[in-house]
Amino acid sequence: MAILFVALALFFGYGSAYVLSEDVRYLSRAGIEETRILQHRKPLEKLLADSSLAPATRAQLGLVVDVRRFATTLGLKAGETYTAFSDVGRDTLLLVLSASPKDCICPYMWKYPIVGRIPYKGFFDPKMAQKEADRLAEKRYDIYLRPAAAFSTLGWFNDPLLSTALTRDSVEMAALVFHEIAHNTLYVNSATSFNESFAQLVGYRAAESYFTSRGDSVAARRARERWLDEIILDRYYADLLQRLEGFYGTKPAQDALDSGRVAISGWARDQLQGPVGAQLRTYSVGVLAERPINNARLVGIRLYRTHLDWFEQWFEAHGADVSVAVKKLRDLMVGAVGDSAFARLGRGVAGSPH
């Protein structure tokens, strides 16, 4: 799924500001990389007509084209999403940094020209990313620096499918395409968690519908089970965050803060290795259970997993039909902004027949 990253450096000059300002150097690098991506765009249909295309890549790109076509039959607005492909020439496109105080689930915010404040920052330059991460770590922030396979320029450009986003997992590939198309279909201003959680529903439930229509019951079941796992993890993380927020609310001193986080990490590990892990169908607990508390990582996780059970209830209440559920939800969200989106969905679910 795409990481929102704004490449606005194309609108900025170089000159002495490049030498004097790290922000200008950052934006300039982003602009260079975005230009390179756009210059390497090739229409998918043209690529698929090339007999020299590697069979594995042909299968992946062919799936994207087919999923786009199917999305339109569901009433989703495919638009120009993933009509082109760009090979970035490396396996890691960019690194995304999130940060949060150790005593609060509060994202550190970066300010950008035009788009304002965003709770993460993307870096094409690994050294620049590590420098910023080290700066925040020295200030005792939790930091989370992770690779991202794709990003969106928020409509500034016609974003192509990037080579780093390709995967041989057909379910995840289809879900990614449906997820991004979902953003074209319904987007509520200032409601990032709602938008991403909605796109999660569409991604996996539409993938299930797609593979069912192709007679691939194995892939359809895997898409459905991955979505149900997301709901289980949503509940787990909601419980974890509630415990952490309650603990942070006591304003613990430094020693108590550190020991309390360790204790809550133990609870989280026991849950994942016990009742939560036992319910998961497609996820392997593995190292997930060994991760220490990191507020920055948790902030990012909640962007994609908030009230997923409400979205599932809405889906079931509308005949388990993606097209109907999305159309009705679009109607419900007319005029919604920010937190009112979840408030409307909550009321809608409560008033729906189950």
Summary of the structure (lengths in Angstrom):
residues: 354
radius of gyration: 21.1
end to end distance: 30.5
largest distance: 65.4
contacts: 1088
relative contact order: 0.12
helix: 59%
strand: 10%
